């Protein structure tokens, strides 16, 4: 089972940028699609972005499209989420997760992911 750990969260003003990183423990990291999800207080966990096993395909929630960019480096077992033009509504705990299912039908669905990191807090002030 792959173990994941997020870093890079923090406090930023609206319009600013943050870069989140997700590090994986397993050498077979490239066997997994990786997704980023977020959960704000009182809300359900929601899909943010995902990337296929070799990084050929990326997916984004409409709310972050054009502002966030997901990328991966399988040689370093890492996935990054570059977040630009941040808004107060982006405030949440951000989680990375791994899925053995890489098709477009599954990759945006929370239930498709079996391994989750502990989360990192992102707070955007207005």
Secondary structure, 3 states (H helix, E strand, C coil): CCCEEEECCEEEECCCCEEEEEEECCCCHHHCEEEEEEECCCCCCEEEEEECCCCCCEEECCCCCCCEEEEEECCCCEEEEEECCCCHHHCEEEEEEEECCCCCCCCCCHHHCCEECCCEEEEEEC
